[in-house]
Amino acid sequence: MNTMIVHHHVRNYDAWRPVYDQHEPVRASAGLSHGRVFRAADDPNDLVLLFDVADTERARAFAESDDLKTVMQDAGVEGKPEMYFIG
């Protein structure tokens, strides 16, 4: 199974988290599961997210989707997120 890694900074973690949680059904439909969120020790708004990937092609389409861009913007993601797939 592959893993998707996302690194980004948010304006406010407490405002970001509910938007992230509400988007779970969309991530699941893209074949992403077991999401884990890590916060940097020196900046709780600096996040790394890990997901198990069932289908890399579907996950890449999700990562590039306008829906995800809109949700990230609404959630307060700052700058361009870094996304990687590892296997």
N, CA, C and O atoms as CSV, one atom per row, in Angstrom:
chain,resi,resn,atom,element,x,y,z
A,1,MET,N,N,0.840,-1.177,0.000
A,1,MET,CA,C,0.000,0.000,0.000
A,1,MET,C,C,0.889,1.246,0.000
A,1,MET,O,O,1.921,1.284,0.671
A,2,ASN,N,N,0.481,2.249,-0.751
A,2,ASN,CA,C,1.218,3.502,-0.827
A,2,ASN,C,C,0.747,4.473,0.254
A,2,ASN,O,O,-0.283,4.270,0.896
A,3,THR,N,N,1.522,5.518,0.431
A,3,THR,CA,C,1.207,6.557,1.407
A,3,THR,C,C,1.264,7.911,0.725
A,3,THR,O,O,2.144,8.176,-0.094
A,4,MET,N,N,0.318,8.757,1.073
A,4,MET,CA,C,0.315,10.149,0.613
A,4,MET,C,C,0.735,11.016,1.793
A,4,MET,O,O,0.201,10.892,2.895
A,5,ILE,N,N,1.699,11.893,1.544
A,5,ILE,CA,C,2.187,12.821,2.561
A,5,ILE,C,C,1.823,14.228,2.115
A,5,ILE,O,O,2.090,14.617,0.978
A,6,VAL,N,N,1.213,14.987,3.018
A,6,VAL,CA,C,0.852,16.378,2.740
A,6,VAL,C,C,1.498,17.242,3.820
A,6,VAL,O,O,1.399,16.944,5.010
A,7,HIS,N,N,2.161,18.316,3.388
A,7,HIS,CA,C,2.735,19.273,4.332
A,7,HIS,C,C,2.205,20.647,3.979
A,7,HIS,O,O,2.329,21.100,2.841
A,8,HIS,N,N,1.613,21.309,4.964
A,8,HIS,CA,C,1.175,22.684,4.747
A,8,HIS,C,C,1.056,23.424,6.063
A,8,HIS,O,O,1.073,22.832,7.142
A,9,HIS,N,N,0.938,24.725,5.943
A,9,HIS,CA,C,0.786,25.615,7.100
A,9,HIS,C,C,-0.627,26.178,7.063
A,9,HIS,O,O,-1.140,26.514,5.995
A,10,VAL,N,N,-1.258,26.281,8.238
A,10,VAL,CA,C,-2.601,26.850,8.334
A,10,VAL,C,C,-2.568,28.089,9.222
A,10,VAL,O,O,-1.703,28.236,10.086
A,11,ARG,N,N,-3.533,28.976,8.987
A,11,ARG,CA,C,-3.617,30.185,9.826
A,11,ARG,C,C,-3.922,29.839,11.275
A,11,ARG,O,O,-3.348,30.414,12.200
A,12,ASN,N,N,-4.844,28.883,11.462
A,12,ASN,CA,C,-5.282,28.552,12.806
A,12,ASN,C,C,-5.743,27.092,12.826
A,12,ASN,O,O,-6.735,26.739,12.188
A,13,TYR,N,N,-5.029,26.264,13.550
A,13,TYR,CA,C,-5.347,24.835,13.589
A,13,TYR,C,C,-6.778,24.590,14.064
A,13,TYR,O,O,-7.484,23.753,13.502
A,14,ASP,N,N,-7.205,25.312,15.090
A,14,ASP,CA,C,-8.542,25.090,15.648
A,14,ASP,C,C,-9.651,25.413,14.647
A,14,ASP,O,O,-10.727,24.819,14.715
A,15,ALA,N,N,-9.414,26.324,13.735
A,15,ALA,CA,C,-10.386,26.628,12.677
A,15,ALA,C,C,-10.257,25.622,11.532
A,15,ALA,O,O,-11.254,25.271,10.901
A,16,TRP,N,N,-9.038,25.158,11.262
A,16,TRP,CA,C,-8.785,24.208,10.177
A,16,TRP,C,C,-9.372,22.826,10.464
A,16,TRP,O,O,-9.939,22.201,9.568
A,17,ARG,N,N,-9.245,22.345,11.694
A,17,ARG,CA,C,-9.579,20.951,12.021
A,17,ARG,C,C,-11.025,20.561,11.698
A,17,ARG,O,O,-11.233,19.499,11.113
A,18,PRO,N,N,-12.035,21.367,12.049
A,18,PRO,CA,C,-13.406,20.946,11.709
A,18,PRO,C,C,-13.644,20.831,10.200
A,18,PRO,O,O,-14.396,19.962,9.759
A,19,VAL,N,N,-13.017,21.692,9.413
A,19,VAL,CA,C,-13.167,21.624,7.951
A,19,VAL,C,C,-12.510,20.339,7.443
A,19,VAL,O,O,-13.072,19.648,6.592
A,20,TYR,N,N,-11.347,20.025,7.952
A,20,TYR,CA,C,-10.654,18.781,7.607
A,20,TYR,C,C,-11.535,17.576,7.949
A,20,TYR,O,O,-11.713,16.682,7.121
A,21,ASP,N,N,-12.080,17.551,9.152
A,21,ASP,CA,C,-12.902,16.422,9.588
A,21,ASP,C,C,-14.149,16.257,8.717
A,21,ASP,O,O,-14.532,15.131,8.400
A,22,GLN,N,N,-14.778,17.349,8.332
A,22,GLN,CA,C,-15.987,17.291,7.506
A,22,GLN,C,C,-15.706,16.790,6.090
A,22,GLN,O,O,-16.617,16.327,5.405
A,23,HIS,N,N,-14.462,16.881,5.653
A,23,HIS,CA,C,-14.096,16.482,4.296
A,23,HIS,C,C,-13.736,14.991,4.209
A,23,HIS,O,O,-13.377,14.509,3.135
A,24,GLU,N,N,-13.828,14.271,5.307
A,24,GLU,CA,C,-13.462,12.853,5.358
A,24,GLU,C,C,-14.177,12.003,4.311
A,24,GLU,O,O,-13.521,11.175,3.678
A,25,PRO,N,N,-15.489,12.158,4.090
A,25,PRO,CA,C,-16.146,11.317,3.072
A,25,PRO,C,C,-15.554,11.483,1.669
A,25,PRO,O,O,-15.506,10.527,0.895
A,26,VAL,N,N,-15.114,12.676,1.352
A,26,VAL,CA,C,-14.525,12.921,0.030
A,26,VAL,C,C,-13.165,12.229,-0.060
A,26,VAL,O,O,-12.840,11.621,-1.079
A,27,ARG,N,N,-12.373,12.324,1.007
A,27,ARG,CA,C,-11.083,11.625,1.013
A,27,ARG,C,C,-11.293,10.119,0.879
A,27,ARG,O,O,-10.578,9.448,0.134
A,28,ALA,N,N,-12.269,9.597,1.601
A,28,ALA,CA,C,-12.542,8.155,1.544
A,28,ALA,C,C,-12.944,7.729,0.139
A,28,ALA,O,O,-12.533,6.666,-0.328
A,29,SER,N,N,-13.743,8.547,-0.539
A,29,SER,CA,C,-14.158,8.190,-1.898
A,29,SER,C,C,-12.988,8.240,-2.877
A,29,SER,O,O,-13.047,7.636,-3.949
A,30,ALA,N,N,-11.928,8.957,-2.512
A,30,ALA,CA,C,-10.721,9.009,-3.342
A,30,ALA,C,C,-9.753,7.883,-2.995
A,30,ALA,O,O,-8.661,7.805,-3.559
A,31,GLY,N,N,-10.152,7.003,-2.061
A,31,GLY,CA,C,-9.301,5.875,-1.699
A,31,GLY,C,C,-8.275,6.184,-0.634
A,31,GLY,O,O,-7.322,5.426,-0.450
A,32,LEU,N,N,-8.458,7.297,0.078
A,32,LEU,CA,C,-7.546,7.644,1.165
A,32,LEU,C,C,-8.155,7.186,2.482
A,32,LEU,O,O,-9.353,7.357,2.710
A,33,SER,N,N,-7.334,6.607,3.345
A,33,SER,CA,C,-7.820,6.126,4.634
A,33,SER,C,C,-6.751,6.301,5.701
A,33,SER,O,O,-5.603,6.638,5.412
A,34,HIS,N,N,-7.155,6.064,6.932
A,34,HIS,CA,C,-6.255,6.125,8.088
A,34,HIS,C,C,-5.457,7.427,8.129
A,34,HIS,O,O,-4.238,7.409,8.302
A,35,GLY,N,N,-6.145,8.548,7.971
A,35,GLY,CA,C,-5.485,9.855,8.013
A,35,GLY,C,C,-4.900,10.130,9.385
A,35,GLY,O,O,-5.560,9.938,10.407
A,36,ARG,N,N,-3.664,10.579,9.398
A,36,ARG,CA,C,-2.984,10.970,10.626
A,36,ARG,C,C,-2.495,12.395,10.468
A,36,ARG,O,O,-1.917,12.748,9.440
A,37,VAL,N,N,-2.724,13.215,11.486
A,37,VAL,CA,C,-2.333,14.622,11.454
A,37,VAL,C,C,-1.260,14.843,12.517
A,37,VAL,O,O,-1.442,14.496,13.684
A,38,PHE,N,N,-0.149,15.420,12.096
A,38,PHE,CA,C,0.953,15.731,13.002
A,38,PHE,C,C,1.199,17.235,12.975
A,38,PHE,O,O,1.126,17.870,11.923
A,39,ARG,N,N,1.492,17.795,14.147
A,39,ARG,CA,C,1.750,19.229,14.264
A,39,ARG,C,C,3.200,19.424,14.710
A,39,ARG,O,O,3.688,18.707,15.583
A,40,ALA,N,N,3.878,20.390,14.108
A,40,ALA,CA,C,5.270,20.664,14.469
A,40,ALA,C,C,5.348,21.103,15.930
A,40,ALA,O,O,4.479,21.828,16.414
A,41,ALA,N,N,6.382,20.665,16.621
A,41,ALA,CA,C,6.538,20.986,18.039
A,41,ALA,C,C,6.695,22.482,18.274
A,41,ALA,O,O,6.248,22.999,19.297
A,42,ASP,N,N,7.329,23.181,17.332
A,42,ASP,CA,C,7.582,24.609,17.522
A,42,ASP,C,C,6.561,25.510,16.824
A,42,ASP,O,O,6.622,26.732,16.960
A,43,ASP,N,N,5.618,24.914,16.073
A,43,ASP,CA,C,4.581,25.695,15.400
A,43,ASP,C,C,3.364,24.791,15.188
A,43,ASP,O,O,3.335,24.014,14.233
A,44,PRO,N,N,2.364,24.882,16.062
A,44,PRO,CA,C,1.210,23.982,15.973
A,44,PRO,C,C,0.342,24.192,14.730
A,44,PRO,O,O,-0.603,23.435,14.505
A,45,ASN,N,N,0.647,25.199,13.928
A,45,ASN,CA,C,-0.060,25.431,12.675
A,45,ASN,C,C,0.699,24.890,11.465
A,45,ASN,O,O,0.247,25.043,10.330
A,46,ASP,N,N,1.842,24.263,11.700
A,46,ASP,CA,C,2.643,23.617,10.656
A,46,ASP,C,C,2.307,22.132,10.702
A,46,ASP,O,O,2.657,21.445,11.661
A,47,LEU,N,N,1.623,21.629,9.661
A,47,LEU,CA,C,1.042,20.290,9.702
A,47,LEU,C,C,1.649,19.348,8.676
A,47,LEU,O,O,2.027,19.752,7.576
A,48,VAL,N,N,1.732,18.089,9.062
A,48,VAL,CA,C,2.064,16.994,8.161
A,48,VAL,C,C,0.939,15.976,8.308
A,48,VAL,O,O,0.600,15.568,9.419
A,49,LEU,N,N,0.362,15.567,7.175
A,49,LEU,CA,C,-0.727,14.604,7.151
A,49,LEU,C,C,-0.275,13.375,6.379
A,49,LEU,O,O,0.364,13.491,5.333
A,50,LEU,N,N,-0.605,12.201,6.895
A,50,LEU,CA,C,-0.284,10.939,6.231
A,50,LEU,C,C,-1.577,10.183,5.978
A,50,LEU,O,O,-2.448,10.121,6.846
A,51,PHE,N,N,-1.700,9.610,4.788
A,51,PHE,CA,C,-2.870,8.815,4.423
A,51,PHE,C,C,-2.426,7.524,3.764
A,51,PHE,O,O,-1.461,7.517,2.999
A,52,ASP,N,N,-3.116,6.432,4.050
A,52,ASP,CA,C,-2.948,5.210,3.284
A,52,ASP,C,C,-3.684,5.411,1.962
A,52,ASP,O,O,-4.766,5.998,1.932
A,53,VAL,N,N,-3.095,4.923,0.868
A,53,VAL,CA,C,-3.641,5.138,-0.468
A,53,VAL,C,C,-3.991,3.785,-1.095
A,53,VAL,O,O,-3.119,2.942,-1.305
A,54,ALA,N,N,-5.276,3.594,-1.389
A,54,ALA,CA,C,-5.723,2.358,-2.029
A,54,ALA,C,C,-5.479,2.379,-3.535
A,54,ALA,O,O,-5.192,1.346,-4.140
A,55,ASP,N,N,-5.597,3.566,-4.138
A,55,ASP,CA,C,-5.475,3.717,-5.591
A,55,ASP,C,C,-4.757,5.036,-5.859
A,55,ASP,O,O,-5.347,6.107,-5.717
A,56,THR,N,N,-3.502,4.961,-6.243
A,56,THR,CA,C,-2.688,6.165,-6.419
A,56,THR,C,C,-3.264,7.090,-7.482
A,56,THR,O,O,-3.220,8.310,-7.321
A,57,GLU,N,N,-3.793,6.546,-8.548
A,57,GLU,CA,C,-4.355,7.382,-9.615
A,57,GLU,C,C,-5.539,8.217,-9.094
A,57,GLU,O,O,-5.625,9.415,-9.361
A,58,ARG,N,N,-6.434,7.580,-8.359
A,58,ARG,CA,C,-7.568,8.313,-7.780
A,58,ARG,C,C,-7.098,9.338,-6.760
A,58,ARG,O,O,-7.629,10.447,-6.705
A,59,ALA,N,N,-6.112,8.978,-5.957
A,59,ALA,CA,C,-5.589,9.901,-4.948
A,59,ALA,C,C,-4.926,11.112,-5.599
A,59,ALA,O,O,-5.077,12.233,-5.113
A,60,ARG,N,N,-4.197,10.900,-6.687
A,60,ARG,CA,C,-3.584,12.030,-7.398
A,60,ARG,C,C,-4.649,12.947,-7.989
A,60,ARG,O,O,-4.508,14.169,-7.947
A,61,ALA,N,N,-5.712,12.366,-8.537
A,61,ALA,CA,C,-6.801,13.181,-9.076
A,61,ALA,C,C,-7.439,14.010,-7.959
A,61,ALA,O,O,-7.747,15.184,-8.161
A,62,PHE,N,N,-7.635,13.418,-6.803
A,62,PHE,CA,C,-8.161,14.145,-5.646
A,62,PHE,C,C,-7.225,15.281,-5.249
A,62,PHE,O,O,-7.671,16.401,-5.002
A,63,ALA,N,N,-5.927,14.990,-5.188
A,63,ALA,CA,C,-4.938,15.992,-4.776
A,63,ALA,C,C,-4.905,17.191,-5.718
A,63,ALA,O,O,-4.582,18.302,-5.298
A,64,GLU,N,N,-5.234,16.973,-6.977
A,64,GLU,CA,C,-5.212,18.042,-7.978
A,64,GLU,C,C,-6.589,18.665,-8.217
A,64,GLU,O,O,-6.726,19.546,-9.066
A,65,SER,N,N,-7.600,18.222,-7.484
A,65,SER,CA,C,-8.976,18.657,-7.742
A,65,SER,C,C,-9.244,20.090,-7.290
A,65,SER,O,O,-8.647,20.586,-6.335
A,66,ASP,N,N,-10.149,20.730,-7.998
A,66,ASP,CA,C,-10.593,22.071,-7.607
A,66,ASP,C,C,-11.300,22.027,-6.263
A,66,ASP,O,O,-11.201,22.969,-5.476
A,67,ASP,N,N,-12.018,20.931,-5.993
A,67,ASP,CA,C,-12.702,20.786,-4.705
A,67,ASP,C,C,-11.705,20.878,-3.557
A,67,ASP,O,O,-11.933,21.617,-2.599
A,68,LEU,N,N,-10.610,20.142,-3.642
A,68,LEU,CA,C,-9.626,20.165,-2.559
A,68,LEU,C,C,-9.009,21.552,-2.426
A,68,LEU,O,O,-8.814,22.036,-1.311
A,69,LYS,N,N,-8.702,22.191,-3.540
A,69,LYS,CA,C,-8.137,23.547,-3.478
A,69,LYS,C,C,-9.083,24.497,-2.772
A,69,LYS,O,O,-8.651,25.307,-1.952
A,70,THR,N,N,-10.377,24.408,-3.081
A,70,THR,CA,C,-11.370,25.282,-2.451
A,70,THR,C,C,-11.483,24.994,-0.959
A,70,THR,O,O,-11.510,25.919,-0.146
A,71,VAL,N,N,-11.550,23.718,-0.598
A,71,VAL,CA,C,-11.669,23.348,0.815
A,71,VAL,C,C,-10.441,23.809,1.592
A,71,VAL,O,O,-10.564,24.327,2.702
A,72,MET,N,N,-9.267,23.622,1.017
A,72,MET,CA,C,-8.048,24.060,1.704
A,72,MET,C,C,-8.052,25.576,1.901
A,72,MET,O,O,-7.695,26.067,2.972
A,73,GLN,N,N,-8.449,26.298,0.888
A,73,GLN,CA,C,-8.504,27.755,0.997
A,73,GLN,C,C,-9.499,28.163,2.081
A,73,GLN,O,O,-9.197,29.021,2.910
A,74,ASP,N,N,-10.683,27.553,2.077
A,74,ASP,CA,C,-11.702,27.856,3.083
A,74,ASP,C,C,-11.238,27.499,4.495
A,74,ASP,O,O,-11.634,28.150,5.462
A,75,ALA,N,N,-10.406,26.474,4.617
A,75,ALA,CA,C,-9.925,26.028,5.922
A,75,ALA,C,C,-8.762,26.861,6.443
A,75,ALA,O,O,-8.375,26.724,7.603
A,76,GLY,N,N,-8.202,27.722,5.600
A,76,GLY,CA,C,-7.110,28.576,6.049
A,76,GLY,C,C,-5.725,28.054,5.766
A,76,GLY,O,O,-4.768,28.451,6.430
A,77,VAL,N,N,-5.594,27.159,4.781
A,77,VAL,CA,C,-4.263,26.691,4.384
A,77,VAL,C,C,-3.532,27.859,3.726
A,77,VAL,O,O,-4.071,28.535,2.850
A,78,GLU,N,N,-2.304,28.078,4.165
A,78,GLU,CA,C,-1.495,29.183,3.639
A,78,GLU,C,C,-0.446,28.641,2.677
A,78,GLU,O,O,0.197,27.627,2.948
A,79,GLY,N,N,-0.282,29.327,1.554
A,79,GLY,CA,C,0.723,28.911,0.577
A,79,GLY,C,C,0.304,27.651,-0.144
A,79,GLY,O,O,-0.820,27.172,0.005
A,80,LYS,N,N,1.224,27.124,-0.926
A,80,LYS,CA,C,0.954,25.919,-1.712
A,80,LYS,C,C,1.370,24.682,-0.914
A,80,LYS,O,O,2.522,24.570,-0.494
A,81,PRO,N,N,0.432,23.753,-0.706
A,81,PRO,CA,C,0.780,22.535,0.027
A,81,PRO,C,C,1.776,21.683,-0.767
A,81,PRO,O,O,1.781,21.696,-1.997
A,82,GLU,N,N,2.608,20.952,-0.045
A,82,GLU,CA,C,3.494,19.975,-0.655
A,82,GLU,C,C,2.825,18.617,-0.514
A,82,GLU,O,O,2.380,18.258,0.577
A,83,MET,N,N,2.748,17.857,-1.603
A,83,MET,CA,C,2.137,16.532,-1.581
A,83,MET,C,C,3.062,15.538,-2.256
A,83,MET,O,O,3.592,15.789,-3.338
A,84,TYR,N,N,3.243,14.402,-1.592
A,84,TYR,CA,C,4.126,13.356,-2.090
A,84,TYR,C,C,3.439,12.008,-1.962
A,84,TYR,O,O,2.632,11.792,-1.058
A,85,PHE,N,N,3.767,11.109,-2.872
A,85,PHE,CA,C,3.305,9.728,-2.793
A,85,PHE,C,C,4.533,8.841,-2.649
A,85,PHE,O,O,5.475,8.939,-3.435
A,86,ILE,N,N,4.516,7.975,-1.644
A,86,ILE,CA,C,5.614,7.044,-1.454
A,86,ILE,C,C,5.040,5.626,-1.358
A,86,ILE,O,O,3.880,5.443,-0.987
A,87,GLY,N,N,5.847,4.645,-1.688
A,87,GLY,CA,C,5.343,3.268,-1.669
A,87,GLY,C,C,6.236,2.329,-0.953
A,87,GLY,O,O,5.934,1.139,-0.861
